[in-house]
Amino acid sequence: MDAYPGPAGDGGGNAPDGREARLFGRWQLSAAARVTKLLKTRLSRMRNRAAPEVSRLVDAMEWTLLSGGKRLRPLLALAASEAACGDEDRGLPAAMAVELMHTYSLVHDDLPDLDNDSVRRGREAVHARFGPAMAILAGDALQSMAFEILAEAGEKIGAGDGCIRAVGLLARAAGPMGMAGGQAEDLAFEGRDPSLDERAAMARRKTGELIAASLACGAALAGMAPTGLARLGRAGLAAGEAFQIRDDLLNLEGDPEVMGKAAGSDARRGKRTLVAGLGPDAARARLDVLAREALRLIAPLRSDKLDRLLRALVARES
């Protein structure tokens, strides 16, 4: 990522300051841990009230939700909230909600009738440990929990209009015109030769929409106006498509020990990814263009955290 413009506001391509990088790293760890703790507390309270049969469902939810992960989407929501109003706490409900929605999508993606992956984040996928039926229910419950938390936010932080916007943004991002639609395209394209435009649209829907919603939901709860939310959404779509390209490159070339899941599965299943259509070198060039566009769109916010997060998003190794 060294070729990109420097962190927000410097415009000069300078190497990141070591102290700022360390502070950012500490913030990442503490903010991710904070979101994880809030989710864990909520699940514990749920388990305490649940019948034994329902406790098994909560176990399945917890197995995947607390199994690790970088919490990139929650961090985007928190950084966007801080950029919008100076207070990342306003974005906490959005941070929790987008992580729940993302985790639900992973649980269902791994099912035998979809991607049929038995390992996630270095351990058994939910369906491999609890069975496919319980995995379906766990995914459903995680999704419902996301909207429950956002709906509560209007009262807890006094962000009624922003809460309504955030609910709508997340629902659209996860629905047929967003993530679910992209997953449907992913299935339908197997055995076909879709155009590059079709592959790019699939990547934006399948991955980009939820990343865009992570930014916009956090900023919506912080009171950002619709024009600003639209700009953040465009940045998220560009970053999300780049993220999907990176994911596809890692699937093709990555180290399973680092990634925590099998490599080469896309090629074995004949997945019609952008990397398969463009080839690795051209895909990397497209990733570079998309990353630059995302950084350009967030530049007016002058948020070092958002800048660094988007860079990390598209340069990851796992």
C-alpha positions in Angstrom: 0.0 0.0 0.0 3.0 2.4 0.1 2.2 3.7 -3.4 -1.1 5.2 -2.2 -1.5 8.8 -1.0 -0.4 9.3 2.7 -2.8 9.1 5.7 -5.8 11.4 5.6 -4.8 15.0 5.2 -1.0 14.8 4.5 -1.3 14.2 0.8 2.4 13.5 0.5 2.8 9.7 0.5 5.0 9.9 3.7 5.7 6.7 5.7 3.3 6.5 8.6 4.6 7.9 11.8 5.7 5.1 14.1 4.0 6.5 17.2 0.7 7.1 15.4 0.9 3.6 14.0 1.4 2.2 17.5 -1.5 4.3 18.8 -3.7 3.1 16.0 -2.7 -0.5 16.7 -3.7 -0.2 20.3 -7.0 1.4 19.4 -7.7 -1.5 17.0 -7.2 -4.0 19.7 -9.1 -2.2 22.4 -12.0 -1.3 20.2 -12.3 -4.8 18.8 -12.1 -6.2 22.4 -14.8 -3.8 23.5 -17.2 -4.9 20.8 -16.5 -8.5 21.5 -17.1 -8.0 25.2 -20.5 -6.3 24.6 -21.6 -9.2 22.3 -20.4 -11.8 24.8 -22.3 -10.1 27.6 -25.4 -10.0 25.5 -25.2 -13.7 24.6 -24.5 -14.6 28.3 -27.7 -12.8 29.3 -29.6 -14.6 26.6 -28.3 -18.0 27.7 -29.3 -17.3 31.3 -32.9 -16.7 30.3 -33.1 -19.6 27.8 -34.5 -23.0 28.0 -32.0 -25.9 27.7 -33.0 -26.4 24.0 -32.5 -22.7 23.2 -29.1 -22.7 25.1 -27.8 -25.0 22.4 -28.7 -22.4 19.8 -26.9 -19.7 21.8 -23.9 -22.0 22.0 -23.8 -22.2 18.2 -24.1 -18.5 17.9 -21.3 -17.9 20.4 -19.1 -20.6 18.8 -18.8 -18.5 15.6 -19.3 -15.0 16.9 -16.5 -15.3 19.5 -14.1 -17.4 17.5 -11.8 -14.6 16.6 -11.8 -12.4 13.5 -10.3 -9.0 13.0 -13.6 -7.1 13.6 -12.9 -4.9 10.6 -16.5 -4.0 10.0 -17.2 -2.9 13.6 -14.0 -0.8 13.5 -15.2 0.9 10.4 -18.5 1.7 12.1 -16.7 3.2 15.1 -14.2 5.2 13.1 -17.0 6.6 10.9 -19.0 7.6 14.0 -15.9 9.4 15.4 -15.3 11.1 12.0 -18.9 12.3 11.9 -19.3 13.6 15.4 -16.1 13.2 17.4 -17.5 10.3 19.5 -17.0 6.7 18.5 -19.4 5.5 21.2 -22.4 6.7 19.1 -21.4 4.0 16.6 -21.3 1.1 19.1 -24.7 -0.3 18.2 -23.8 -0.2 14.5 -20.5 -1.9 15.3 -22.3 -4.8 17.0 -25.0 -5.0 14.4 -22.6 -5.2 11.4 -20.5 -7.9 13.1 -23.6 -10.0 13.8 -24.7 -9.6 10.2 -21.3 -10.5 8.8 -21.1 -13.5 11.1 -24.5 -14.8 10.1 -23.4 -14.6 6.4 -20.3 -16.7 7.2 -22.4 -19.4 9.0 -24.7 -19.7 6.0 -21.9 -19.4 3.4 -20.2 -22.4 5.0 -23.2 -24.7 4.7 -23.0 -27.8 2.5 -25.5 -26.4 0.0 -23.5 -23.2 -0.4 -19.7 -23.2 -0.1 -19.5 -26.4 1.9 -16.5 -25.3 4.0 -16.0 -27.2 7.2 -13.4 -24.9 8.7 -13.8 -21.2 9.6 -11.2 -19.1 11.5 -9.1 -22.1 12.1 -11.7 -24.4 13.7 -14.8 -26.3 12.8 -17.5 -24.3 11.0 -20.9 -24.1 12.9 -22.6 -26.8 10.7 -19.6 -29.2 11.2 -19.9 -28.9 15.0 -23.6 -28.4 15.6 -25.2 -29.8 12.5 -26.6 -28.0 9.4 -30.1 -27.4 10.9 -28.7 -25.6 14.0 -26.3 -23.6 11.8 -29.2 -22.3 9.8 -31.0 -21.3 13.0 -27.9 -19.7 14.5 -27.5 -17.6 11.3 -31.1 -16.6 11.5 -30.8 -15.6 15.1 -27.6 -13.6 14.6 -29.3 -11.6 11.8 -32.4 -10.9 14.0 -30.1 -9.9 16.9 -28.4 -7.3 14.6 -31.7 -5.5 13.9 -32.8 -5.8 17.6 -29.6 -3.9 18.7 -30.1 -1.2 16.1 -33.7 -0.8 17.0 -32.8 -0.3 20.6 -30.2 2.4 19.7 -32.9 5.0 19.1 -33.8 5.0 22.8 -30.4 4.3 24.3 -28.4 7.1 22.5 -31.2 9.3 21.4 -30.6 8.9 17.7 -34.1 8.2 16.4 -33.6 9.5 12.8 -30.1 8.0 12.5 -31.4 4.7 13.9 -34.1 4.5 11.2 -31.5 5.3 8.6 -29.1 2.7 9.9 -31.8 0.0 10.0 -32.7 0.7 6.4 -29.1 0.8 5.3 -28.2 -2.6 6.9 -31.4 -4.2 5.7 -30.7 -3.2 2.1 -27.1 -4.1 2.3 -28.0 -7.7 3.5 -31.0 -8.2 1.3 -31.7 -9.3 -2.3 -30.1 -6.1 -3.8 -27.0 -6.6 -1.6 -25.3 -9.5 0.1 -28.0 -12.1 -0.4 -28.3 -11.1 -4.0 -24.6 -11.4 -4.5 -24.6 -14.8 -3.0 -27.4 -15.8 -5.4 -25.3 -14.6 -8.3 -22.3 -16.5 -7.0 -24.3 -19.7 -7.2 -25.9 -18.9 -10.5 -22.6 -18.1 -12.2 -21.2 -21.5 -11.6 -21.0 -23.3 -14.9 -21.4 -20.0 -16.8 -19.0 -17.4 -18.1 -20.3 -14.1 -16.8 -18.8 -10.8 -18.0 -16.3 -8.9 -16.0 -19.0 -6.3 -15.2 -21.3 -9.1 -13.9 -18.4 -10.4 -11.8 -17.7 -6.9 -10.4 -21.3 -6.3 -9.6 -21.4 -9.6 -7.7 -18.4 -8.7 -5.7 -19.9 -5.3 -4.8 -23.2 -6.9 -3.7 -21.7 -10.0 -2.0 -19.0 -8.1 0.0 -19.0 -4.3 -0.7 -22.5 -3.6 0.4 -21.9 -4.7 4.0 -18.7 -2.8 4.2 -20.4 0.3 2.9 -23.2 -0.3 5.5 -20.6 -0.6 8.2 -19.3 2.9 7.4 -22.7 4.5 6.8 -24.5 2.9 9.8 -21.8 4.2 12.2 -22.0 7.6 10.7 -25.8 7.6 10.6 -26.0 7.0 14.4 -23.6 9.9 14.8 -26.0 12.2 12.9 -24.3 12.5 9.5 -26.5 14.0 6.8 -27.6 11.8 3.8 -25.2 13.4 1.4 -22.3 12.4 3.6 -23.7 8.9 4.1 -23.9 8.5 0.3 -20.3 9.4 -0.1 -19.2 7.0 2.6 -21.4 4.3 0.9 -19.5 4.8 -2.4 -16.2 4.6 -0.5 -17.4 1.3 1.1 -18.5 -0.2 -2.2 -15.1 0.5 -3.8 -13.2 -0.8 -0.7 -15.5 -3.8 -0.5 -14.9 -4.8 -4.1 -11.2 -4.5 -3.5 -11.6 -6.5 -0.3 -13.3 -9.3 -2.3 -10.6 -9.3 -4.9 -8.0 -9.6 -2.1 -10.1 -12.5 -0.6 -10.1 -14.2 -4.0 -6.4 -13.8 -4.4 -5.8 -15.2 -1.0 -8.1 -18.2 -1.8 -5.9 -18.8 -4.9 -2.5 -18.1 -3.4 -2.8 -17.8 0.4 -1.4 -19.9 3.2 -4.2 -22.0 4.8 -2.3 -21.8 8.2 -2.4 -18.0 8.1 -6.0 -17.8 6.7 -7.6 -20.3 9.0 -9.4 -22.0 6.1 -8.6 -24.1 3.0 -7.0 -22.5 0.0 -7.9 -23.2 -3.6 -11.6 -23.9 -3.0 -12.8 -21.3 -5.4 -10.9 -22.9 -8.3 -12.1 -26.4 -7.4 -15.7 -25.3 -7.4 -15.3 -23.3 -10.6 -16.3 -20.0 -8.9 -16.6 -17.1 -11.4 -14.6 -14.6 -9.4 -13.0 -11.4 -10.8 -9.6 -13.0 -10.2 -10.6 -15.9 -12.4 -11.8 -13.6 -15.1 -9.0 -11.0 -15.0 -6.1 -13.1 -13.9 -4.1 -12.4 -10.8 -2.0 -9.5 -12.2 -4.9 -7.6 -13.7 -6.9 -8.2 -10.6 -4.2 -6.7 -8.4 -4.2 -3.6 -10.7 -8.0 -3.3 -10.3 -7.6 -3.6 -6.6 -5.1 -0.8 -6.6 -7.5 1.5 -8.5 -10.4 0.7 -6.2 -8.4 1.3 -3.1 -7.3 4.7 -4.3 -10.9 5.6 -5.1 -12.0 4.6 -1.6 -9.3 6.7 0.0 -10.1 9.7 -2.2 -13.8 9.5 -1.1 -13.0 9.5 2.6 -10.3 12.1 2.4 -12.6 15.1 3.2 -13.3 13.5 6.6 -9.6 13.8 7.5 -9.9 10.6 9.6 -6.6 8.9 10.1 -8.4 5.8 11.5 -10.6 5.4 8.5 -7.6 5.9 6.2 -5.6 3.2 8.0 -8.6 0.8 8.2 -9.2 1.0 4.5 -5.6 0.4 3.8 -5.6 -2.6 6.1 -8.8 -3.9 4.5 -7.2 -4.3 1.1 -3.7 -5.3 2.1 -4.6 -8.1 4.5 -2.9 -11.5 4.5 -5.7 -13.6 6.1 
